[in-house]
Amino acid sequence: MQLIRRNRILRQSPATRALVSETILHPADFIVPMFIIEGSKVQEEIASMPGYFRRSIDLTVAEVKELWNMGIRCVLLFIKCKDELKDNKGTEALNPNGLMQRSIKAIKDACPDMVVMTDVALDPFSSFGHDGIVENNEIVNDPTVEVLAKMSVSHAMAGADFVAPSDMMDGRVLAIRLALEEAGYTKTGIMSYSAKYASCFYGPFRDALDSAPGFGDKKTYQMDYANRIEAVKETLMDVEEGADIVMVKPAMAYLDIIREVADAVQVPVSAYHVSGEYAMIKAAAKMGWLDENKAIIESLTGIKRAGAKLIATYFAKDAVKLLNR
Ligand code: PBG
């Protein structure tokens, strides 16, 4: 055979492959989600997320220091609110001394350079488990946005570097931006969950925070997974409204959306490799059906190759260890 193009030349050895590799994961690509609970010295494994924990503030702080020393530069905070503090309006979300606000302060005190992002949505605080205020069995947009804007200012006041609205209400990015400006928080960023789909892959997360919706589902605010054009529309609008970073969520069933969004916007794109995606790899690995380490790196590399500069993932720590090998 005489060929003038032999594609295998570039694949022949690890060194050659390294030379032409297009996508390289870096510890600073990762955003580490953290689940925080009340108490001290408490660490609880999440049943549907083996190897992942809810921790009290003290142990969360210790973990953040460890992450920093590994080269990780960003954490995304979620809190588990006590049942007796939940109501329809998410009142506890605005408590200046609430668990979220105390967590932000403790982390920024101990590790001031770590970029701290906070989840902004009502579901952990809602007696209905919905991301917004409920009236007559509907999730109402505009009153919810008012609370989200106040919640964002409260997080900024506690020291958050970025607020991350994950609620999918209309107009919330603009409202948050204006509220931050008005309160003088001109250095607080917004990472918007711009294209967040109504997905079954959030199941384990809702166990982690005990935040499953009490009635109905989230399809009147989160997007229909059949749709593509809507993702671009949502993302472009969020950028216009002042989002600094936009997010696509979940990740692996939405790689086409990540690519399309990355091509459409001029801001960094993040993707959320969600709890169900974590659980699937963990379960298959436990059964001996997948090589966990290989599945982690291949998944995360695929998400980055699709166009995500940042990846929120429960595998961040594992990935950094594997990259350093
Ligand atoms: C809530 C929120 C969810 C996740 C992040 N923020 C759950 C939901 O929308 O029901 C999911 C994260 C994951 O599954 O890992 N606003």
Boltz pocket constraint, residues with backbone or C-beta under 6 A from the ligand:
constraints:
  - pocket:
      binder: B
      contacts: [[A, 119], [A, 120], [A, 121], [A, 122], [A, 123], [A, 131], [A, 166], [A, 167], [A, 201], [A, 202], [A, 203], [A, 204], [A, 205], [A, 206], [A, 211], [A, 218], [A, 273], [A, 274], [A, 275], [A, 276]]
      max_distance: 6.0
